[in-house]
């Protein structure tokens, strides 16, 4: 079993497992229905424009929202260092607005990432980042800031487009 397929299965399992548990009573009162979103990777606008970093980080990811404030995401992509990365993260989005018919949510994501050659030799590491989500009925986007860790990880403003399938 390849490292990528095992990590992707783990990420997908983590992303979908909360759906089996159901929403809390508080979330049920808000009549939230679980959602599944797919994404084709991440676009990164790196802070250090002088490095030869990849911006178009194509891949595949799944996002499961199981309550207004809570979700999970997992997937794989080609990172800025041209290596395969996998991720599994928890989403916490406690702030919500309706802006011209779009749902806007803010919070943070926290989880595990791998594939960055200068950070733990490409092994898994934990990270947390701010998160802003903008969602219509079928299309949306996640925005985050990846912090710079000198000689390990190059910082960027990241955009992830997504399509709702359920």
C-alpha positions as CSV (number, residue, x, y, z in Angstrom):
1,X,0.0,0.0,0.0
2,X,1.5,3.3,-1.0
3,X,2.0,6.1,1.6
4,X,-0.3,8.4,-0.5
5,X,-3.2,6.1,-0.7
6,X,-3.0,5.1,2.9
7,X,-2.8,8.7,4.0
8,X,-5.6,9.7,1.7
9,X,-7.9,6.9,3.0
10,X,-7.1,8.1,6.6
11,X,-7.9,11.7,5.7
12,X,-11.1,10.7,4.0
13,X,-12.1,8.6,7.0
14,X,-11.4,11.5,9.4
15,X,-13.4,13.9,7.2
16,X,-16.5,11.6,7.0
17,X,-16.5,10.1,10.5
18,X,-18.3,12.9,12.2
19,X,-21.3,12.4,9.8
20,X,-21.9,9.0,11.4
21,X,-22.1,10.6,14.9
22,X,-24.8,13.1,13.9
23,X,-25.2,16.7,14.9
24,X,-25.6,17.9,18.5
25,X,-29.0,19.1,19.8
26,X,-27.8,22.7,19.5
27,X,-26.9,22.2,15.8
28,X,-30.2,20.3,15.2
29,X,-32.2,23.3,16.4
30,X,-30.5,25.3,13.7
31,X,-31.8,22.8,11.1
32,X,-28.3,22.4,9.6
33,X,-28.0,19.6,7.0
34,X,-24.5,18.0,6.5
35,X,-22.7,19.0,3.4
36,X,-19.9,17.4,1.3
37,X,-17.7,19.6,-0.9
38,X,-14.9,18.5,-3.3
39,X,-11.9,20.6,-4.3
40,X,-9.2,20.4,-7.0
41,X,-6.3,21.5,-4.7
42,X,-5.0,24.8,-3.6
43,X,-3.7,28.0,-5.2
44,X,-0.9,29.6,-3.2
45,X,0.3,33.2,-3.5
46,X,3.7,33.0,-1.8
47,X,5.0,35.9,0.3
48,X,8.6,35.4,-1.0
49,X,8.1,35.9,-4.7
50,X,11.8,35.5,-5.4
51,X,11.8,31.7,-4.7
52,X,11.0,29.2,-7.4
53,X,7.9,27.9,-5.6
54,X,4.9,26.3,-7.3
55,X,1.7,28.3,-6.9
56,X,-0.8,25.9,-8.6
57,X,-1.0,23.1,-6.1
58,X,-3.4,20.7,-7.9
59,X,-4.8,17.7,-6.1
60,X,-8.1,16.4,-4.7
61,X,-9.8,17.0,-1.4
62,X,-13.0,16.3,0.4
63,X,-14.6,18.6,3.0
64,X,-17.5,17.5,5.2
65,X,-19.5,20.0,7.2
66,X,-21.5,18.3,9.9
67,X,-22.6,21.4,11.9
68,X,-22.7,25.1,11.3
69,X,-19.4,25.5,13.3
70,X,-17.7,22.1,12.7
71,X,-16.2,20.2,9.8
72,X,-13.3,18.1,8.6
73,X,-11.3,18.0,5.5
74,X,-8.8,15.7,3.9
75,X,-6.9,15.3,0.7
76,X,-3.8,15.3,-1.4
77,X,-2.0,17.8,-3.6
78,X,1.3,18.7,-5.2
79,X,2.8,21.3,-2.8
80,X,4.9,24.4,-3.5
81,X,8.1,22.3,-3.3
82,X,6.8,20.0,-6.1
83,X,6.3,17.1,-3.7
84,X,3.1,15.2,-2.9
85,X,1.4,16.4,0.3
86,X,-1.5,14.8,2.2
87,X,-3.6,16.5,4.9
88,X,-6.4,15.7,7.4
89,X,-7.8,18.7,9.3
90,X,-10.6,19.7,11.7
91,X,-12.5,22.9,10.8
92,X,-13.9,25.2,13.5
93,X,-15.9,28.1,12.0
94,X,-17.8,29.9,14.9
95,X,-18.3,33.2,13.1
96,X,-21.1,33.5,10.5
97,X,-22.4,36.2,8.2
98,X,-24.8,36.4,5.3
99,X,-23.3,38.7,2.6
100,X,-25.5,39.3,-0.4
101,X,-26.8,35.7,-0.3
102,X,-23.4,34.1,0.3
103,X,-22.6,32.3,3.6
104,X,-19.4,33.6,5.0
105,X,-17.7,31.8,8.0
106,X,-14.5,32.5,9.9
107,X,-12.5,30.4,12.3
108,X,-9.5,28.1,12.2
109,X,-8.3,24.8,10.9
110,X,-6.0,22.4,12.8
111,X,-4.6,19.1,11.6
112,X,-1.8,17.1,10.1
113,X,0.2,17.7,6.9
114,X,3.1,15.9,5.2
115,X,5.3,16.1,2.1
116,X,7.4,19.2,2.8
117,X,11.0,18.1,2.3
118,X,12.5,20.8,4.6
119,X,10.0,20.1,7.4
120,X,10.6,16.8,9.3
121,X,12.1,15.4,6.1
122,X,8.7,15.3,4.5
123,X,7.0,13.5,7.4
124,X,3.8,14.4,9.2
125,X,3.5,17.6,11.3
126,X,0.7,19.4,13.1
127,X,-0.4,22.9,12.1
128,X,-3.1,25.4,12.7
129,X,-4.2,28.3,10.5
130,X,-6.9,30.9,10.2
131,X,-9.8,30.1,7.9
132,X,-12.4,32.1,6.0
133,X,-15.0,30.3,3.9
134,X,-17.4,31.8,1.4
135,X,-20.1,29.5,0.1
136,X,-23.0,29.7,-2.3
137,X,-25.4,26.9,-3.0
138,X,-23.0,24.9,-5.1
139,X,-19.7,26.7,-5.3
140,X,-17.4,28.2,-2.6
141,X,-13.9,29.0,-1.6
142,X,-11.7,28.6,1.5
143,X,-9.0,31.2,2.2
144,X,-6.2,30.8,4.7
145,X,-2.7,32.1,5.5
146,X,0.1,29.6,5.7
147,X,2.8,30.9,8.1
148,X,6.4,31.0,7.1
149,X,8.8,28.8,9.1
150,X,12.3,29.8,8.1
151,X,14.1,27.0,6.2
152,X,11.2,24.7,6.7
153,X,7.9,26.0,5.2
154,X,7.3,29.0,2.9
155,X,4.4,31.2,3.8
156,X,1.5,32.0,1.5
157,X,-2.0,33.3,1.1
158,X,-3.9,30.2,-0.1
159,X,-7.2,29.8,-1.9
160,X,-9.1,26.6,-2.3
161,X,-12.1,26.5,-4.7
162,X,-14.8,23.9,-3.9
163,X,-17.9,22.4,-5.4
164,X,-20.8,21.1,-3.2
165,X,-22.0,17.6,-4.2
166,X,-24.3,16.9,-1.2
